[in-house]
Amino acid sequence: MSGEVVYESDTTDLKLKHRRKRILEVLFILGFDIMLLVLLFSFLEWYAIPLYFLGVLLFFPSPYVLIPDKYTIMKDGTIHAGKRTLQLKKKHKVSANTKDEFVSISASFGHELLRLYTSEPDKVDMLLRAVLEGLK
């Protein structure tokens, strides 16, 4: 790892605490996707399939989000999440959810890339925003 560590956390307990809610969220998104495909198919027949996939890729939330147990945020905008690494870019958006104790990093069209559980979501949100402002 290169650069200065800004924040480091092991959030296994928080991740387990919210597991049931995450599972229900995934089931809701997948159920909505299937219902929409059936509805579109009933009106548009085979033309519905490309339209559906376009909607899934561009507009609908993804049910699959990387949620690491341990992560490290570096000053240069790199987030080391286990074996994976995410380099923050100016286009990424950061939002904190204080109720569920996580910070979400999203890309274009609002697709969530990474969910960082933390006992201090406001602090991590401020740190990530400061790191994003410092990027070229």
N, C-alpha and C positions, 0 to 999 in steps of 0.2 A: 504494500500500500504506500502510495506516495502522497505527500501533502500533510496538512495538519488536521487532526481529528477534531471535529466540531461537536459531535454528539455520538454516543454509543449506547446501545440498549439491548437487553435480553428481555423479551416480552412474551415468553412462553405462556405464563399464567394469564395475561390479558387475552391472548389469542384463544386459549381454551375457554375462557369465560364467555366469549362472544361466538363460540362455534355454532351453537344451535341457530342463532340469528343469521349467521352467514349461510348455513345450509338452507334455511327457509327463503332467504333472498335469492339464492341460485335456483331453487325450485320454482319460485315465482317468475323469475326471468325466463327460464326454459318453458314453463307452462304458457306464459304470454306469447313467446315466440311460436310455439306449436299452434296455439289458438289462432294467431294471426295468419300463419301459413294456411291452415284449414279454411279460414274465412276468405282469404284472397283466392285460394284455389277454387272455392265454390263459385266465385264470380268470374274470375279471369282464366280459369283452367290452367293450361301449361304456361301461359304468360306470367303467371303469378310467381313462379320459381325464381327467375332472374330479379324480378322486382323485390321479392322477399330478401334475397341475398344482398342486394344493394342496400336495403334498409338495415339489415343486420350489421353489415360492415360499416355503414356511415352514421346511423342514427341511434340504434338501440344500445343499451348498456351491455357490456360483456359480463357474463356470469363467472368468468375466470380471471382472477386478479392475484398477482404475486403478493403473498403475505408472509414475510420472513419472521422466524423466531428471534433471530439476532441480526442486528444491522449496525453499520457504522456510516455516519455522514461526514464526508471530508470537505474541507474548505474550498477545494477546486470544483465542487459540484458533483463529485462521485459518491454514489451510495453503494456500499458493499453489503449485499444481502445474501449471506451464506456463500454459495458458489457463484452466484450471479452478481453482476455489476451493472448499475444504471448510471449513465452520465446525464446529468440534468442539462436541459437546454432552455433558452429564453422562452420558447413557446410552451413549455410545461406550466401547468397551473397547479397551485397548492391550495388545499382547503382543509381546515381542521373540523373535526367532529368531537366536541368536548363531551357530549353525552355518551358516545360509544368508545371514547378514548382512542382515537386514531387520527392520523393525518393522511390524506389522500393526495397522490400525485397523478394528474390527468394529462393526457395528450390532446391532440386535436379532436374535435367533435365530442369532447367530454368523456372519452374512453379512459377509464381508470387503469393506470399502469401498475401502481404500487400502493399498498396500504400499509402504513407503518403504525402499529399499535404502540402507545406510549402512555405513561401515567401523567405526562406533561404535554398535552397536545398543543396548547397555546405557545409554549416555549419552542417546540419543534417547528411549528408553523412559522414563527418569527425567524428562526434560524434558517429554514429553507428559503423563505422569501428574501432574506439578506444574501444568501448564497446565490440565488437566481439574479438578484440585482447586480451582483459583482461579476457575473459572467459576461464574456465579450459577445 
